[in-house]
């Protein structure tokens, strides 16, 4: 099976590093919609998988 068509989650250490960046950003600048989305991405496997599927479906729709 083509691995590009199969969702493979990011390593947990990268997800935790991104979450730490989000927390630090919020502490310095306050909340924002972008950071909220990133926090959801970090905290939910289903959110990451749905985001991946959305990006791949957009790419497929652009290929005739």
Secondary structure, 3 states (H helix, E strand, C coil): CCHHHCCCCCCHHHHHHHHHHHHHHHHHHCCCHHHHHHHHHHHCHHHHHHHHHHHHHHHHHHCC
